[in-house]
Amino acid sequence: MLRKGFVEIQIEMLGTMLAKILFPKSHADYAAASLAIRQASQHETGLDIFVLASLTDDSLRAQFTGSSGLDAGSCLVIGCLMQEQADICRLQGQPEREAILERKALFLLLTAMLHEARFHTPEYKERIESLLSHVAYQELAASEQHLLFRYHELQGNYARAEDVLFALRENAYPRWDEEAHAFYRHLLACPDEALIAGGLTREEVIETMAELED
């Protein structure tokens, strides 16, 4: 119960943070919006949002991992803040900063959503889709592609998961055979309706599974 309460408090805090950002942003006061983001980042982690964005994925995840495991709520909060800062960079004509922030935001949001089922809401799914409209999955590192693959599979977006799975193979992901066989075994166990809703047919699944076996 304590953990559940803590996560809910973090979500409420995020809503308050975003309100302080979105008002000046909607009035094109980007300096004030960015200041609100940086203050919120400092409050949540002790680090500036741009410092966090400069970290490697492993180092960034380590910022939210303690003796009790991953703090998925903080991952979500900082991921959303990075996404808002990325949008401000876009509006200010700073594409390099925008790209870095979007990629790190995607990493954090995927990490949070795969760890905590309560984050599977339309609001956060929409944030993921917005980031994916700017970040090509083919350009992600293998570890990031693996997160995206698992996310799409969890959401029942099987055709999209399959696309990322084969991008993982191109990236020489070390456990690709294991992941691929597990994925198609899962698909074979799904009803036809779920496969069709996810963009695949049973015939396609059987055919690809046979190719894997060969």
C-alpha positions as CSV (number, residue, x, y, z in Angstrom):
1,M,0.0,0.0,0.0
2,L,2.9,2.4,0.8
3,R,4.4,1.9,-2.7
4,K,1.0,2.4,-4.4
5,G,0.5,5.7,-2.4
6,F,4.0,6.9,-3.4
7,V,3.4,6.3,-7.1
8,E,0.1,8.1,-7.0
9,I,1.7,11.0,-5.2
10,Q,4.4,11.2,-7.9
11,I,1.7,11.2,-10.6
12,E,-0.1,14.1,-8.9
13,M,3.2,16.0,-8.5
14,L,3.9,15.5,-12.2
15,G,0.5,17.0,-13.0
16,T,1.4,20.1,-10.9
17,M,4.8,20.4,-12.6
18,L,3.3,20.1,-16.1
19,A,0.7,22.8,-15.3
20,K,3.6,25.2,-14.3
21,I,5.3,24.4,-17.6
22,L,2.4,24.4,-20.0
23,F,1.0,27.8,-19.1
24,P,4.1,29.8,-20.0
25,K,4.8,27.5,-22.9
26,S,1.3,28.1,-24.4
27,H,2.1,31.9,-24.2
28,A,5.4,31.4,-26.0
29,D,7.3,32.3,-22.8
30,Y,9.9,29.5,-23.4
31,A,12.4,30.9,-21.0
32,A,9.9,30.6,-18.1
33,A,8.8,27.2,-19.2
34,S,12.3,25.9,-19.5
35,L,13.2,27.4,-16.1
36,A,10.2,25.5,-14.6
37,I,11.4,22.3,-16.2
38,R,14.9,22.7,-14.9
39,Q,13.7,23.5,-11.4
40,A,11.4,20.5,-11.4
41,S,14.3,18.3,-12.5
42,Q,16.5,19.6,-9.8
43,H,13.8,19.0,-7.2
44,E,13.2,15.4,-8.4
45,T,16.8,14.3,-8.9
46,G,19.2,17.0,-7.8
47,L,20.4,17.3,-11.4
48,D,19.6,19.7,-14.3
49,I,17.5,18.2,-17.1
50,F,20.3,18.8,-19.6
51,V,22.8,17.0,-17.4
52,L,20.5,14.0,-17.2
53,A,20.0,14.1,-21.0
54,S,23.8,13.9,-21.5
55,L,24.1,10.6,-19.5
56,T,24.4,7.2,-21.2
57,D,21.3,5.0,-20.9
58,D,22.9,2.9,-18.2
59,S,24.0,5.9,-16.2
60,L,20.6,7.5,-16.6
61,R,18.8,4.4,-15.4
62,A,21.2,4.2,-12.5
63,Q,20.0,7.6,-11.3
64,F,16.6,6.0,-10.6
65,T,17.8,2.7,-9.2
66,G,18.4,2.2,-5.5
67,S,18.5,-0.6,-3.0
68,S,14.8,-1.2,-3.4
69,G,15.0,-1.3,-7.2
70,L,13.9,1.0,-10.0
71,D,11.9,4.2,-9.1
72,A,9.6,4.0,-12.1
73,G,7.7,7.1,-10.9
74,S,10.8,9.3,-11.1
75,C,11.6,7.8,-14.5
76,L,8.1,8.8,-15.7
77,V,8.4,12.3,-14.2
78,I,11.8,13.0,-15.8
79,G,10.8,11.4,-19.1
80,C,7.8,13.8,-19.3
81,L,9.9,16.8,-18.4
82,M,12.5,15.9,-21.0
83,Q,9.7,15.6,-23.6
84,E,8.4,19.0,-22.7
85,Q,12.0,20.5,-22.9
86,A,12.5,18.8,-26.3
87,D,9.3,20.4,-27.6
88,I,10.6,23.8,-26.4
89,C,13.9,23.2,-28.2
90,R,12.0,22.4,-31.3
91,L,10.0,25.6,-31.0
92,Q,13.3,27.5,-30.5
93,G,15.0,25.9,-33.5
94,Q,17.4,23.7,-31.6
95,P,17.2,20.4,-33.4
96,E,20.3,18.8,-31.9
97,R,19.1,19.3,-28.4
98,E,15.6,18.3,-29.3
99,A,16.8,15.0,-30.7
100,I,18.9,14.1,-27.7
101,L,16.1,15.0,-25.3
102,E,13.4,13.1,-27.3
103,R,15.5,9.9,-27.4
104,K,16.2,10.0,-23.6
105,A,12.6,10.8,-22.9
106,L,11.6,7.8,-24.9
107,F,14.0,5.6,-23.0
108,L,12.7,6.8,-19.7
109,L,9.0,6.5,-20.5
110,L,9.4,3.0,-22.0
111,T,11.4,2.0,-18.9
112,A,8.7,3.3,-16.6
113,M,5.8,1.8,-18.4
114,L,7.4,-1.6,-18.7
115,H,8.0,-1.5,-14.9
116,E,4.7,-0.1,-13.7
117,A,1.3,-1.2,-15.1
118,R,-0.4,1.8,-13.6
119,F,1.3,4.0,-16.2
120,H,-0.5,2.3,-19.1
121,T,-2.9,5.1,-19.5
122,P,-4.0,6.9,-22.7
123,E,-2.1,10.0,-21.6
124,Y,1.3,8.3,-21.4
125,K,0.7,6.1,-24.4
126,E,0.0,9.2,-26.4
127,R,3.3,10.6,-25.2
128,I,5.1,7.5,-26.4
129,E,3.4,7.8,-29.8
130,S,4.3,11.5,-30.1
131,L,8.0,10.6,-29.4
132,L,7.9,7.8,-31.9
133,S,6.7,10.2,-34.6
134,H,10.0,12.0,-34.2
135,V,12.4,9.2,-33.2
136,A,12.9,6.4,-35.8
137,Y,13.2,3.0,-34.2
138,Q,15.9,2.0,-36.7
139,E,18.2,4.6,-35.2
140,L,17.9,3.4,-31.6
141,A,20.6,1.4,-29.9
142,A,19.8,-2.3,-29.5
143,S,19.0,-1.9,-25.8
144,E,16.5,0.9,-26.6
145,Q,15.0,-1.2,-29.4
146,H,14.5,-4.1,-27.0
147,L,12.5,-1.8,-24.7
148,L,10.4,-0.7,-27.6
149,F,9.9,-4.2,-28.9
150,R,8.7,-5.3,-25.4
151,Y,6.4,-2.3,-25.2
152,H,4.7,-3.0,-28.5
153,E,4.3,-6.6,-27.7
154,L,2.8,-5.7,-24.3
155,Q,0.3,-3.3,-26.0
156,G,-0.7,-5.9,-28.6
157,N,0.9,-4.0,-31.4
158,Y,2.3,-7.2,-32.9
159,A,3.2,-6.0,-36.4
160,R,5.1,-3.0,-34.9
161,A,6.8,-5.3,-32.4
162,E,7.8,-7.6,-35.3
163,D,9.4,-4.6,-37.2
164,V,11.4,-3.7,-34.2
165,L,12.4,-7.3,-33.5
166,F,14.0,-7.6,-37.0
167,A,15.7,-4.2,-36.5
168,L,17.2,-5.8,-33.3
169,R,18.6,-8.6,-35.5
170,E,20.2,-6.0,-37.7
171,N,21.7,-4.5,-34.5
172,A,23.2,-7.9,-33.6
173,Y,21.2,-8.1,-30.4
174,P,22.9,-11.0,-28.5
175,R,19.7,-12.8,-27.4
176,W,17.8,-12.3,-30.6
177,D,17.1,-16.0,-31.3
178,E,15.7,-16.5,-27.8
179,E,13.6,-13.3,-28.0
180,A,12.3,-14.2,-31.5
181,H,11.2,-17.7,-30.6
182,A,9.5,-16.6,-27.4
183,F,7.7,-13.8,-29.3
184,Y,6.3,-16.2,-32.0
185,R,5.3,-18.8,-29.5
186,H,3.4,-16.1,-27.7
187,L,1.7,-15.1,-31.0
188,L,0.8,-18.7,-31.8
189,A,-1.0,-18.9,-28.5
190,C,-3.0,-15.7,-29.2
191,P,-6.6,-15.9,-30.7
192,D,-7.0,-14.9,-34.3
193,E,-8.8,-11.7,-33.3
194,A,-5.9,-10.5,-31.2
195,L,-3.4,-11.2,-34.0
196,I,-5.6,-9.3,-36.6
197,A,-6.0,-6.4,-34.2
198,G,-2.2,-6.4,-33.8
199,G,-1.6,-6.3,-37.5
200,L,-0.7,-9.9,-38.2
201,T,-2.5,-13.1,-39.4
202,R,-2.0,-16.6,-38.1
203,E,-0.6,-17.6,-41.5
204,E,2.0,-14.9,-41.3
205,V,3.0,-16.0,-37.8
206,I,3.3,-19.7,-38.8
207,E,5.3,-18.8,-41.9
208,T,7.8,-16.7,-40.0
209,M,8.1,-19.3,-37.3
210,A,8.9,-21.9,-39.9
211,E,11.6,-19.7,-41.3
212,L,13.1,-19.3,-37.9
213,E,13.2,-23.0,-37.4
214,D,14.9,-23.4,-40.8
